[in-house]
Amino acid sequence: MKCDPVFGRSFAVLVGSILLSTLARNFVKSNKNTHRKGDDIDTSNSSAAPARSDNYDVFLSFNGKDTRKTFTDHLYNSLVDAGIRVFKDDNELREGEKISNNLLQAIKNSKISIPILSQNYASSKWCLQELAEMIECMKSIGHFVLPIFYRVEPGHVRHQIESFGKTFSHLNRKYLEEDVAKWKQALQEVASLKGWESEKTALGHEGALVKIVVKKNLSELKKAFQLVVTEQLIGIDNAVEDILRVLDNKPNATQIVSIHGMGGGIGKTTLAKVIYNKLFDKFQHRSFIADIRESSQRKGISCLQNQLIFDIQKMNNQASNVDEGIGIMESRFEHKKVLILLDDVDHIDQIKSLVGKREWFMVGSRIIITTRIRSVLDKAEVTSRYELKEIAKDKSLILFSRYAFLRDCPPCEFESLSCAIVSTTGGLPLALEVIGSSLFGRNRAFWQDTLKKLKEKPHMEVQEKLRISYDALNYEEKQIFLDIACFFIGYDLRYVSYMWDAYNLLPMMGIERLIFMSLIKIGDDGELKMHGQLRDLGREIVRQEDYGVPMNRSRLWVHEEALEVFQRNKVAKQLKVLFLESCHCLNVTLDPSAFRNLEVLVLRECSNLKRIHPSIGEAKGLIFLNLEGCEKLQEIPQEMGKLKELKELYIGRDCYRGNSSMHRFFGEVGGA
């Protein structure tokens, strides 16, 4: 049995067991879904896709009777197609007089509010309460309010006259005078804001008005859509100007620009991200495909094609193979002016499968490719090439000092040592960051020892330079580093911290140490991040445990190697954790009885798994089992009732924790 490299992902790891822990709450924020309830309704008017507690980009406020199925619907879909997260309430009727707290919170959590002021807008107390909240947020927290006067005039809204005023007058007799006064004030203030009159904008063409509104929102939301770039940008200004100048030379041509240079954290990706951020608000259709070298190996090129298709077309899982993906892009992208960044390409097939020909895209499109292998570009339709050099010594010293001393230059007593260390790094930003971070707060003797190690092999590769920082870690920190490098890049920190905690690796201290030394970073959503060179370093360290026989290594991350070991029922004695996540070729679980010390088994999203091997009952030490997303799994073997140590079970959408919960589950399936 061989796992499909396009869709399958399976790997094994020799680490500790998973226990429940609240550790990760100290590292990341938990995102919870909150759904609107049936009593949050009225005829009007407001805005929201499933209400989540995190932030939105735009809140739409509207009168359902006037615009729900017409202008509001067109605007909503156009905003979503542009990648904007929109809160839009699709409830036709509301009960009760009090506005839902979910709606008010959604306004506060949004960056922009768009009230669509139509003829009957002021007939709804809910609309007016929303508007008053928008104006309050505008004053108190800098919230943007971009009004659309839909077939009404701003003056009519300001003074509540004509048809707009007639609908508002009915509220005067129904509600408290102080509430009416507050709504009047909100109407007066929104009418004074710069917005759009539907009858006067684009000669009354509503489709053109929608495009104008979307473009304005993209401009205001620029920071939210920009790629994350390190704050320590040194020595790239000239490169940015050079590339932008090239891209501006032929504004009406589709241009493919490459940024190439030696591997090892020279800054190709950072430079490309800066260019992308400067261009992105000029393009409605954008895509950033990260770390293609690694992703294509693990997920397959068609998976990357699907990501690109979704980013541009907002359509999921369109391509089942590479040829189909090429056909889709060739036929559907020709009228799309796109901005695409392909990061860390290492094979011509990747370029041909993702941006094969300039004719695929509308004129004016911009495509940026980064690679460490210049020859990859020889057969590609690249219009311009830019070679990124190492940063100059003076700039290198500034960057190094920011990490080693938190300032732009070294103190006098460390100046000569700093210059000597910087000269060994070859002007590579990653090496300057990692080595500088490892020296922060250290005494002079430690600095001298580091310099000695760097000088011992003056021509050593980047990985060897970085290994000096790895060698400075303690045992627990090294294990966490290697686990992340081999398996957990992009994973939620909470999920893997349970395992490290149970294995007594002290993850709280270890993660803080790795962050402090610039060996890892934590993303905005709590995901683990690691530079590609550091990932490669970690995997090389594991390979060195036994180059010839993978089963003798502590960790296996290549699917084929992992499955071969398991199919032969061999490394079982020490294996404690087995991940076979999203392995779509798996129909029946392997015989786990050979893995007597197995404590964690993850079969999540194995969509074709139909049967659990009965010998699972012999895996006496199993304490964690995840069967989420195994849609074809119809029954659980009774032998699972023998798993007396099982503490946590995920199956379907349910989670069973603790002894009483397990007894209840096995009672239901007749296994205990």
C-alpha positions in Angstrom: 0.0 0.0 0.0 1.4 3.4 -1.1 0.1 6.7 0.0 -0.9 9.0 -2.9 1.7 11.8 -2.7 -0.9 14.3 -4.0 -3.5 13.8 -1.4 -1.9 11.7 1.3 0.1 12.8 4.2 1.3 10.4 6.8 4.1 10.5 9.2 5.3 9.0 12.5 7.1 10.5 15.4 9.0 9.1 18.4 7.9 11.4 21.1 5.8 11.2 24.3 2.2 10.7 25.0 -0.6 13.3 25.0 -2.4 14.3 28.2 -4.9 17.0 28.8 -3.3 20.3 29.5 -4.2 24.0 29.7 -0.6 25.0 29.0 -1.2 26.4 25.5 -3.7 28.9 26.7 -0.8 31.0 27.8 0.5 31.1 24.2 -2.5 31.5 22.0 -6.0 32.9 21.9 -8.8 30.4 21.4 -11.2 31.0 18.6 -14.7 29.9 19.3 -17.6 29.8 16.9 -20.8 31.5 18.1 -23.9 31.1 16.0 -26.8 33.5 15.9 -30.0 32.4 17.7 -33.5 32.3 16.3 -34.7 35.2 18.5 -32.2 37.6 17.0 -34.5 38.6 14.2 -36.5 41.4 12.5 -37.6 42.5 9.0 -34.7 44.5 8.3 -31.7 44.5 7.7 -28.3 43.7 8.9 -25.3 41.8 8.2 -23.5 38.6 8.9 -22.1 35.3 7.8 -22.0 32.8 10.7 -21.1 35.1 13.6 -17.7 34.2 14.9 -16.2 35.9 17.9 -13.1 37.1 16.0 -12.9 40.1 13.8 -14.6 40.9 10.6 -13.5 43.2 7.9 -16.8 44.7 6.9 -20.3 45.0 8.6 -23.2 45.5 6.2 -26.3 47.3 7.6 -29.3 47.4 5.3 -33.1 47.2 5.0 -34.1 43.8 3.8 -37.2 44.9 2.1 -35.4 47.5 0.0 -32.1 45.8 -1.0 -31.6 42.3 0.4 -32.0 40.4 -2.9 -30.7 43.2 -5.1 -28.0 45.7 -4.4 -26.9 44.3 -1.0 -26.6 40.8 -2.4 -24.4 42.0 -5.3 -22.2 44.1 -2.9 -21.9 41.2 -0.4 -20.8 38.7 -3.0 -18.3 41.1 -4.6 -16.7 41.9 -1.3 -16.4 38.2 -0.4 -15.0 37.4 -3.9 -12.3 40.0 -3.2 -11.3 38.1 0.0 -13.0 40.4 2.4 -14.7 38.9 5.5 -18.2 40.3 5.7 -20.8 40.2 8.5 -24.2 40.0 6.8 -27.4 39.0 8.5 -29.7 36.9 6.4 -32.6 36.7 8.8 -35.7 38.0 7.2 -37.7 38.6 10.4 -36.8 39.6 13.8 -38.7 39.2 17.1 -38.6 41.6 20.0 -37.5 45.1 20.4 -33.9 44.8 21.7 -31.1 44.5 19.2 -29.0 41.4 19.5 -25.7 41.8 21.4 -24.1 39.7 18.6 -24.9 42.4 16.1 -23.5 45.2 18.2 -20.4 43.1 18.9 -20.0 42.4 15.2 -19.9 46.1 14.5 -17.2 46.7 17.2 -15.2 43.7 15.8 -15.4 45.0 12.2 -12.9 47.4 10.7 -15.5 49.1 8.4 -19.2 49.5 8.5 -21.3 50.1 5.3 -24.8 51.4 6.1 -26.9 51.2 2.9 -29.3 54.0 3.5 -32.4 53.3 1.4 -35.9 54.6 1.5 -37.1 52.4 4.3 -33.9 52.2 6.3 -35.2 54.6 8.9 -38.4 52.6 9.4 -36.4 50.0 11.3 -35.4 50.5 14.9 -32.8 47.8 14.4 -31.2 49.7 11.5 -31.1 52.9 13.5 -29.6 51.2 16.5 -26.9 49.7 14.3 -26.2 53.1 12.8 -25.9 54.7 16.2 -23.4 52.0 17.3 -21.4 52.6 14.1 -21.2 56.4 14.8 -20.2 55.7 18.4 -17.4 53.3 17.3 -16.2 55.8 14.8 -15.8 58.4 17.5 -14.4 56.1 20.2 -12.1 53.6 18.4 -11.6 55.0 14.9 -14.0 52.8 13.1 -14.5 53.5 9.4 -18.1 54.3 8.3 -18.6 54.3 4.5 -22.3 55.2 3.7 -24.1 54.4 0.5 -27.1 56.6 -0.2 -29.2 54.2 -2.2 -31.8 56.1 -4.2 -32.0 58.7 -1.5 -30.2 62.0 -1.1 -27.8 62.8 1.8 -29.8 66.0 2.5 -33.0 63.9 2.9 -31.2 61.7 5.4 -29.6 64.6 7.3 -33.0 66.4 7.8 -35.2 63.3 7.7 -37.4 64.8 4.9 -39.1 63.6 1.7 -39.7 59.8 1.4 -36.9 59.0 3.8 -38.4 61.3 6.4 -41.8 59.9 6.1 -40.7 56.4 7.2 -38.7 57.9 10.1 -41.6 60.0 11.4 -43.5 56.8 12.3 -40.9 56.0 14.9 -41.4 59.4 16.8 -44.7 58.2 18.2 -43.5 54.7 19.1 -40.2 55.2 21.0 -38.7 57.2 23.8 -37.8 60.8 22.9 -34.2 60.3 24.0 -33.8 57.3 21.6 -35.3 59.2 18.7 -32.9 62.1 19.4 -29.9 59.7 19.4 -31.0 58.3 16.0 -31.6 61.7 14.5 -28.0 62.7 15.6 -26.7 59.5 14.0 -28.5 60.2 10.7 -27.2 63.8 10.7 -23.6 62.6 11.2 -23.7 59.8 8.7 -25.1 62.2 6.1 -22.1 64.4 6.5 -19.6 61.6 5.8 -18.1 61.0 2.5 -19.8 58.2 0.7 -21.6 57.3 -2.5 -24.9 58.3 -4.0 -26.2 55.5 -6.1 -28.0 57.8 -8.6 -25.0 60.0 -9.1 -22.0 57.6 -9.0 -21.0 56.0 -12.3 -24.0 57.5 -14.0 -26.3 55.4 -11.8 -24.8 52.0 -12.9 -25.0 49.9 -9.8 -22.5 47.3 -11.0 -19.8 50.0 -11.4 -20.8 51.4 -8.0 -20.2 48.0 -6.4 -16.7 47.8 -8.0 -15.9 51.3 -6.6 -17.0 50.3 -3.1 -15.0 47.1 -3.2 -11.9 49.0 -4.3 -12.3 51.5 -1.5 -12.6 48.8 1.1 -9.6 47.0 -0.2 -7.6 50.2 0.1 -8.8 50.9 3.7 -8.1 47.2 4.6 -4.6 47.2 3.1 -2.8 46.3 6.3 -5.2 43.4 7.0 -4.4 41.9 3.6 -0.6 42.4 3.6 1.7 39.5 4.1 3.6 39.4 7.4 7.1 40.7 7.0 9.8 40.9 9.7 10.1 44.3 11.4 13.9 44.2 11.0 14.2 45.2 7.4 17.7 46.2 6.6 19.4 46.8 3.3 16.5 46.0 0.9 15.3 49.4 -0.1 17.4 49.6 -3.2 16.3 46.1 -4.3 12.6 47.0 -3.8 13.0 50.2 -5.9 14.8 48.3 -8.6 12.1 45.6 -9.0 9.2 48.1 -8.8 10.9 50.1 -11.5 11.0 47.0 -13.7 7.4 46.2 -13.1 6.3 49.8 -13.9 8.1 49.8 -17.2 5.4 47.9 -19.1 2.1 48.5 -17.2 -0.1 46.9 -19.8 2.0 43.7 -20.2 1.8 40.6 -18.0 5.2 40.4 -16.3 6.8 37.4 -14.5 9.8 38.5 -12.3 12.1 36.2 -10.6 14.2 36.8 -7.4 17.0 34.4 -7.1 20.0 34.0 -4.9 21.8 31.5 -2.7 19.8 29.5 -0.2 20.3 30.2 3.5 18.1 33.0 4.6 19.4 35.7 2.2 16.1 37.4 2.2 14.4 36.4 -1.1 11.0 35.7 0.5 11.1 38.9 2.6 11.9 41.0 -0.4 9.2 39.4 -2.5 6.6 39.9 0.3 7.5 43.6 0.5 7.0 43.9 -3.3 3.7 42.1 -3.0 2.5 44.3 -0.2 3.3 47.4 -2.2 1.3 46.1 -5.2 -1.6 44.2 -3.7 -4.2 47.0 -3.4 -4.0 47.5 -7.2 -5.3 43.9 -7.7 -8.6 42.4 -6.8 -7.3 38.9 -7.5 -4.3 37.9 -5.5 -2.5 34.8 -4.2 0.5 33.9 -2.1 1.7 30.3 -2.4 4.3 29.8 0.4 7.2 27.3 0.7 6.5 25.5 -2.6 9.6 23.3 -2.4 8.3 21.7 0.8 4.6 21.9 0.1 4.8 20.2 -3.3 6.6 17.3 -1.7 4.1 16.8 1.1 0.9 17.8 -0.6 1.5 17.5 -4.3 1.3 20.2 -7.0 -2.4 19.8 -7.6 -3.0 20.8 -4.0 -1.1 24.0 -4.7 -3.1 24.5 -7.9 -6.3 24.2 -5.8 -5.0 26.9 -3.4 -4.3 29.2 -6.3 -7.7 28.5 -7.9 -9.5 29.2 -4.6 -7.5 32.5 -4.1 -8.4 33.8 -7.5 -11.8 32.2 -8.2 -13.0 31.4 -4.6 -13.9 27.8 -5.7 -12.8 24.8 -3.6 -11.1 21.6 -4.7 -11.6 22.1 -8.5 -8.5 20.1 -9.7 -8.1 16.4 -9.0 -4.8 16.2 -10.9 -2.2 18.5 -12.4 -3.5 18.4 -16.0 -7.0 19.3 -14.8 -5.6 22.2 -12.8 -3.8 23.6 -15.8 -6.9 23.4 -17.9 -9.0 25.2 -15.2 -6.5 28.0 -14.9 -5.9 28.4 -18.6 -9.6 28.7 -19.3 -10.8 30.8 -16.2 -7.9 33.2 -15.5 -7.7 34.9 -18.9 -10.0 37.7 -17.8 -8.4 38.1 -14.4 -5.7 40.6 -13.7 -3.8 38.8 -10.9 -1.0 39.4 -8.5 0.7 36.0 -7.6 3.8 35.3 -5.5 5.3 31.8 -5.8 7.8 31.3 -2.9 10.8 29.0 -2.9 10.3 27.2 -6.3 12.8 24.4 -7.0 11.6 22.7 -10.1 10.4 23.9 -13.5 7.3 21.7 -13.3 6.0 23.8 -10.4 6.2 26.9 -12.5 4.6 25.3 -15.5 1.8 23.9 -13.4 1.0 27.1 -11.5 1.7 30.0 -13.9 2.7 28.2 -17.1 2.1 30.9 -19.7 1.6 34.6 -19.5 -1.4 34.2 -21.9 -3.3 32.5 -19.0 -3.7 35.9 -17.3 -5.2 39.2 -18.2 -2.7 41.9 -19.4 -1.3 43.9 -16.5 -0.9 40.8 -14.3 2.2 40.6 -12.1 3.8 37.3 -11.0 6.8 37.1 -8.6 8.8 33.9 -8.2 11.6 33.3 -5.6 14.1 30.4 -6.0 17.5 29.4 -4.8 18.2 27.5 -8.1 18.7 29.9 -11.0 18.6 27.2 -13.7 15.0 26.4 -12.8 14.1 29.7 -14.5 15.7 28.8 -17.9 12.7 27.2 -19.4 10.1 29.5 -17.8 8.5 32.6 -19.4 10.3 35.0 -17.0 10.4 38.6 -18.3 12.9 39.9 -15.7 15.4 38.3 -13.3 16.8 39.9 -10.2 19.7 38.4 -8.3 19.7 39.2 -4.6 23.2 39.7 -3.0 24.2 39.4 0.6 23.7 42.6 2.6 26.7 44.9 3.1 28.8 44.7 6.2 27.6 48.0 7.7 24.0 46.9 7.2 24.8 43.5 8.6 26.2 45.0 11.8 23.0 47.0 12.3 20.8 43.9 11.8 23.0 41.8 14.1 23.0 44.5 16.8 19.2 44.7 16.8 19.1 41.0 17.9 22.2 40.9 20.1 21.7 44.2 21.9 18.2 45.5 20.9 19.8 48.6 19.4 21.4 49.6 16.1 25.0 49.4 17.1 27.1 47.4 19.6 28.4 48.9 22.8 32.1 49.8 22.8 33.2 46.8 24.8 31.6 44.4 22.3 32.3 46.3 19.1 35.3 44.3 17.9 33.8 41.0 18.8 30.6 42.0 17.0 32.4 42.9 13.8 34.4 39.7 13.9 31.2 37.6 14.3 29.3 39.5 11.6 32.2 38.9 9.1 31.7 35.1 9.5 28.0 35.2 8.6 28.4 36.1 4.9 25.8 38.9 5.2 22.9 36.3 5.5 20.0 37.9 7.4 18.9 34.6 8.9 22.3 33.8 10.3 22.6 37.3 11.7 19.3 37.0 13.4 19.8 33.5 14.9 23.4 34.0 16.0 22.6 37.5 17.3 19.7 36.2 19.3 21.7 33.4 20.8 24.3 35.9 22.1 21.8 38.3 23.7 22.5 38.8 27.4 25.6 36.4 27.3 28.9 37.3 28.8 32.1 38.0 26.9 33.5 34.5 27.4 30.4 33.0 25.7 30.9 35.4 22.8 34.5 34.5 22.4 33.6 30.8 22.4 31.0 31.4 19.7 33.4 33.3 17.5 36.0 30.5 17.9 33.4 27.9 16.7 32.5 30.1 13.7 36.1 30.6 12.7 37.0 26.9 13.0 35.3 26.3 9.6 35.4 29.6 7.8 33.7 28.1 4.7 31.0 26.1 6.5 27.5 26.0 5.1 24.7 28.1 6.5 23.2 25.1 8.3 26.5 24.5 10.1 26.5 28.1 11.3 22.9 27.7 12.5 23.7 24.5 14.2 25.9 26.4 16.7 22.6 27.9 18.1 21.0 24.4 18.1 23.9 22.9 20.0 23.4 25.6 22.7 19.9 24.2 23.5 19.3 21.8 26.4 17.9 18.3 25.8 14.2 19.2 26.1 14.6 22.2 23.9 16.3 20.1 21.2 13.5 17.6 21.2 10.9 20.3 20.7 12.9 21.9 18.0 13.3 18.6 16.1 9.6 17.7 16.5 8.6 21.1 15.0 11.2 20.8 12.1 10.0 17.3 11.2 6.2 17.5 11.7 4.6 20.5 13.3 5.3 23.5 11.2 1.9 25.2 10.7 0.3 23.2 13.5 -1.7 24.8 16.4 0.7 25.1 19.3 -2.1 24.0 21.7 -2.4 20.6 20.0 1.2 19.6 20.2 2.0 21.2 23.6 -0.1 18.4 25.2 2.3 15.8 24.0 5.4 17.7 25.1 3.9 18.4 28.5 3.1 14.7 29.1 6.6 13.7 28.0 8.1 16.1 30.6 9.8 18.3 27.9 8.6 21.5 29.7 7.1 23.1 26.6 6.3 26.4 28.3 10.0 27.1 28.9 11.2 25.3 25.7 8.9 27.3 23.4 9.9 30.6 25.0 13.5 29.7 24.6 13.2 28.8 21.0 11.3 32.0 20.3 13.9 34.0 22.2 16.7 32.5 20.1 14.8 33.2 16.8 14.6 29.5 16.0 10.8 29.5 15.8 8.0 32.0 15.6 4.3 31.8 16.6 1.7 33.1 14.0 -1.3 35.3 14.7 -3.5 32.2 14.9 -1.2 30.3 17.2 0.5 28.2 14.5 4.1 27.2 14.7 6.4 28.8 12.2 10.0 28.0 11.3 12.3 29.2 8.5 13.0 26.7 5.8 16.7 26.6 6.5 16.1 25.8 10.2 13.6 23.1 9.1 16.2 21.6 6.8 18.8 21.7 9.6 16.5 19.8 12.0 15.7 17.1 9.5 19.4 16.7 8.6 20.2 16.2 12.3 17.6 13.4 12.4 18.9 11.8 9.1 22.4 11.7 10.6 21.0 9.2 13.2 21.1 6.6 10.4 21.5 7.7 6.8 21.0 4.2 5.4 18.1 2.7 7.5 15.2 5.1 8.1 13.6 2.8 10.6 16.5 3.4 13.0 15.9 7.1 13.1 13.9 8.7 15.9 11.5 10.5 13.5 10.0 9.6 10.1 8.3 12.3 8.1 8.4 11.0 4.5 5.1 9.1 3.9 6.7 6.3 1.9 9.4 5.6 4.5 6.9 5.7 7.4 4.3 3.4 5.7 7.0 0.9 4.7 8.2 0.6 8.3 4.6 0.0 9.5 3.7 -2.4 6.8 6.6 -4.6 7.8 5.6 -4.3 11.5 9.3 -3.1 12.4 10.8 0.2 15.0 7.5 -0.8 17.0 9.2 -1.2 20.3 9.9 2.5 20.8 7.1 4.1 18.8 4.8 6.1 21.0 3.1 8.5 18.6 1.8 7.7 15.1 0.2 10.3 12.9 -1.5 9.1 9.7 -3.5 12.3 9.2 -5.2 12.8 5.8 -3.9 9.6 4.4 -6.6 9.0 1.8 -5.2 5.8 0.5 -5.7 4.1 3.9 -8.7 1.6 3.9 -7.9 -0.4 6.9 -5.7 0.5 9.9 -2.4 -1.4 10.1 -2.1 -4.0 12.8 -1.2 -1.9 15.9 -0.5 -4.9 18.1 3.1 -4.8 16.9 3.4 -1.3 18.4 3.0 -2.3 22.1 4.2 1.1 23.4 1.9 3.2 21.1 0.2 5.9 23.2 -1.1 8.2 20.5 -2.8 7.3 17.2 -4.1 10.0 14.9 -6.2 8.9 11.9 -7.9 12.2 11.4 -9.4 12.9 7.9 -8.5 9.5 6.6 -11.5 9.8 4.3 -11.4 6.3 2.9 -10.8 4.4 6.1 -13.5 1.7 6.5 -12.3 -0.6 9.2 -10.2 -0.5 12.4 -8.0 -3.6 12.7 -9.4 -5.7 15.6 -5.9 -6.1 17.1 -6.2 -2.5 18.3 -7.2 -3.9 21.6 -3.7 -5.2 22.1 -2.3 -1.7 22.1 -2.7 -1.6 25.8 -0.9 1.7 26.4 -3.1 3.7 23.9 -4.3 6.9 25.7 -5.3 9.1 22.7 -7.2 8.2 19.5 -8.4 10.6 16.9 -10.9 9.4 14.2 -12.3 12.7 13.2 -13.4 13.1 9.6 -13.2 9.3 8.9 -16.5 9.5 6.9 -16.6 5.9 5.7 -15.9 4.3 9.1 -19.1 2.5 9.9 -18.3 0.5 13.0 -15.9 0.3 15.9 -14.4 -3.1 16.9 -15.5 -4.4 20.3 -11.8 -5.1 21.0 -11.5 -1.4 21.7 -13.2 -2.1 25.0 -9.8 -3.5 26.1 -8.2 -0.1 25.9 -8.3 0.6 29.7 -5.8 3.4 29.5 -7.7 5.3 26.8 -8.3 8.8 28.1 -9.3 10.8 25.0 -11.3 9.7 21.9 -12.3 11.8 19.0 -14.9 10.3 16.7 -17.2 12.0 14.3 -17.9 15.4 15.9 -17.8 14.0 19.4 -15.0 14.0 22.0 -14.9 11.5 24.9 -12.6 12.3 27.8 -12.0 10.6 31.1 -13.0 7.1 32.4 -16.8 7.8 32.8 -17.0 9.2 29.3 -15.2 6.2 27.9 -17.5 3.7 29.8 -20.5 5.5 28.3 -19.1 5.3 24.8 -18.1 1.6 25.0 -21.5 0.9 26.5 -23.1 2.5 23.5 -21.1 0.4 21.0 -21.3 -2.8 23.1 -17.6 -3.0 23.5 -17.3 -2.9 27.3 
